[in-house]
């Protein structure tokens, strides 16, 4: 069975697939723009403004490629959702899972960028425990599972929460279309720079 046939069995409509793509594109583009605004000043100081625009353009194109790859993974993940779900529920659930994963990806990068480390008392406890990796992995797993399981529980337990997620993704879609215009501008700039 091909991917197209499988998605037809799951009743994905084109509009809902587009909405899911826009949801997948949002975190990548938002994070790329944050990083661009963070780095553009020192790139401009080291070279010139045109090079900074080029760096931003390449970043937006990479965000588009990452968005496409993430979208494909999320669509494949949608194939294992219950068949009796309608499009809206399936897209809302997949969007929720993807946005949670994206937020955790951003948090992990922020911890590195801001050089946030565990307090010295916690480090001493881990060293004395004899199994620091078990404690670190166990604690991290507990935090991540709580942030995933609580929204999933709310999604399954409350139709209002499901509608809230759908409304939120619809609002993100409008903003992401604006980001895709940046992708188009970035593609144009990359082509002009390489001519």
C-alpha positions as CSV (number, residue, x, y, z in Angstrom):
1,X,0.0,0.0,0.0
2,X,1.4,3.4,-1.0
3,X,1.6,6.4,1.3
4,X,-1.1,8.2,-0.8
5,X,-3.5,5.2,-0.4
6,X,-2.7,5.0,3.3
7,X,-3.4,8.7,3.9
8,X,-6.7,8.4,1.9
9,X,-7.7,5.6,4.2
10,X,-7.0,7.9,7.2
11,X,-9.2,10.6,5.5
12,X,-6.6,13.3,5.4
13,X,-8.0,16.2,3.4
14,X,-5.8,18.6,1.5
15,X,-6.8,21.5,3.7
16,X,-6.0,19.5,6.9
17,X,-2.6,18.4,5.5
18,X,-1.8,22.0,4.7
19,X,-2.8,23.0,8.2
20,X,-0.6,20.2,9.6
21,X,2.3,21.4,7.5
22,X,1.9,24.9,8.7
23,X,1.9,23.7,12.3
24,X,5.1,21.8,11.6
25,X,6.7,24.8,10.0
26,X,5.9,27.3,12.7
27,X,8.4,26.2,15.4
28,X,11.3,25.8,12.9
29,X,10.7,29.2,11.4
30,X,10.1,31.0,14.7
31,X,13.3,29.5,16.2
32,X,15.3,30.4,13.0
33,X,14.1,34.0,13.1
34,X,15.0,34.3,16.8
35,X,18.5,33.0,16.1
36,X,18.8,35.3,13.0
37,X,17.9,38.4,15.1
38,X,20.3,37.2,17.8
39,X,23.2,36.7,15.3
40,X,22.6,39.4,12.7
41,X,24.5,42.1,14.5
42,X,27.8,40.2,14.9
43,X,27.6,38.9,11.3
44,X,27.1,42.5,10.1
45,X,30.1,43.7,12.2
46,X,32.4,40.9,11.0
47,X,31.5,41.2,7.3
48,X,28.6,43.4,6.0
49,X,24.8,43.7,5.9
50,X,24.5,41.7,2.7
51,X,26.2,38.7,4.2
52,X,24.0,38.9,7.2
53,X,20.9,38.8,4.9
54,X,22.5,35.8,3.1
55,X,23.0,34.0,6.4
56,X,19.4,34.7,7.3
57,X,18.2,33.5,3.9
58,X,20.1,30.2,4.2
59,X,18.6,29.8,7.7
60,X,15.1,30.2,6.4
61,X,15.7,27.7,3.6
62,X,17.0,25.2,6.1
63,X,14.0,25.8,8.3
64,X,11.8,25.0,5.3
65,X,13.6,21.7,4.6
66,X,13.4,20.8,8.3
67,X,9.7,21.6,8.2
68,X,9.1,19.4,5.3
69,X,10.9,16.5,6.9
70,X,9.1,16.9,10.2
71,X,5.8,17.1,8.3
72,X,6.5,13.8,6.6
73,X,7.3,12.1,9.9
74,X,4.2,13.5,11.6
75,X,2.0,12.4,8.6
76,X,3.4,8.9,9.0
77,X,2.8,9.0,12.7
78,X,-0.8,10.0,11.9
79,X,-1.2,6.6,10.2
80,X,-1.3,4.9,13.6
81,X,-4.0,7.1,15.1
82,X,-7.4,5.5,15.4
83,X,-9.2,5.3,12.1
84,X,-12.5,6.5,13.5
85,X,-11.1,9.9,14.4
86,X,-12.2,12.7,12.1
87,X,-9.6,14.9,10.3
88,X,-9.9,17.7,12.9
89,X,-9.2,15.5,15.8
90,X,-6.3,13.7,14.2
91,X,-4.7,16.9,13.0
92,X,-5.2,18.5,16.5
93,X,-3.6,15.5,18.2
94,X,-0.6,15.4,15.9
95,X,-0.2,19.1,16.1
96,X,-0.2,18.9,19.9
97,X,2.4,16.2,20.0
98,X,4.6,18.0,17.5
99,X,4.4,21.3,19.3
100,X,5.3,19.7,22.6
101,X,8.4,18.1,21.0
102,X,9.3,21.4,19.4
103,X,9.1,23.3,22.6
104,X,11.4,20.7,24.3
105,X,13.8,21.1,21.4
106,X,13.9,24.8,21.9
107,X,14.3,24.4,25.7
108,X,17.3,22.1,25.2
109,X,19.0,24.6,22.9
110,X,18.2,27.5,25.3
111,X,19.9,25.7,28.2
112,X,23.0,25.4,26.0
113,X,22.9,29.0,24.7
114,X,22.4,30.4,28.2
115,X,24.9,28.0,29.7
116,X,22.5,26.9,32.4
117,X,23.9,24.2,34.6
118,X,22.6,22.2,37.6
119,X,23.1,23.8,41.0
120,X,26.3,22.7,42.9
121,X,24.2,21.0,45.6
122,X,22.5,18.9,42.9
123,X,25.9,18.1,41.3
124,X,27.3,17.0,44.7
125,X,24.3,14.8,45.3
126,X,24.7,13.1,41.9
127,X,28.3,12.5,42.5
128,X,27.7,10.9,45.9
129,X,24.8,8.8,44.6
130,X,27.1,6.5,42.6
131,X,24.7,6.5,39.7
132,X,24.5,10.1,38.4
133,X,23.3,9.1,34.9
134,X,20.4,7.1,36.2
135,X,19.3,10.1,38.3
136,X,19.7,12.5,35.4
137,X,18.0,10.3,32.9
138,X,15.3,9.4,35.3
139,X,14.6,13.0,36.3
140,X,14.6,14.2,32.8
141,X,12.3,11.4,31.7
142,X,9.9,12.2,34.6
143,X,9.8,15.9,33.6
144,X,9.3,15.2,29.9
145,X,6.7,12.5,30.4
146,X,4.7,14.9,32.7
147,X,4.7,17.6,30.0
148,X,3.6,15.1,27.4
149,X,1.1,13.0,29.3
150,X,-0.8,15.9,30.9
151,X,-1.7,17.6,27.6
152,X,-2.5,14.2,26.0
153,X,-4.7,13.4,29.0
154,X,-6.5,16.7,28.6
155,X,-6.9,16.1,24.9
156,X,-8.6,12.8,25.4
157,X,-10.5,13.8,28.5
158,X,-11.9,17.1,27.3
159,X,-13.5,18.0,24.0
160,X,-13.0,21.7,24.9
161,X,-9.3,21.2,25.1
162,X,-9.3,19.5,21.7
163,X,-11.2,22.5,20.2
164,X,-8.7,24.8,21.9
165,X,-5.8,23.0,20.2
166,X,-7.6,23.2,16.9
167,X,-8.2,26.9,17.3
168,X,-4.6,27.5,18.3
169,X,-3.2,25.6,15.3
170,X,-5.6,27.6,13.0
171,X,-4.1,30.8,14.4
172,X,-0.6,29.5,14.0
173,X,-1.3,28.7,10.4
174,X,-2.0,32.4,9.6
175,X,1.3,33.4,11.1
176,X,3.2,30.6,9.4
177,X,2.0,31.7,6.0
178,X,3.8,35.0,6.7
179,X,6.9,33.0,7.6
180,X,6.7,31.2,4.3
181,X,6.9,34.5,2.5
182,X,10.3,34.9,4.3
183,X,11.2,31.6,2.8
184,X,10.3,32.8,-0.7
185,X,12.4,36.0,-0.1
186,X,15.3,33.8,1.3
187,X,15.2,31.6,-1.8
188,X,15.3,34.6,-4.1
189,X,18.2,36.1,-2.2
190,X,20.1,32.8,-2.3
191,X,19.6,32.5,-6.0
192,X,20.7,36.1,-6.6
193,X,23.8,35.6,-4.3
194,X,24.8,32.5,-6.3
195,X,24.4,33.9,-9.8
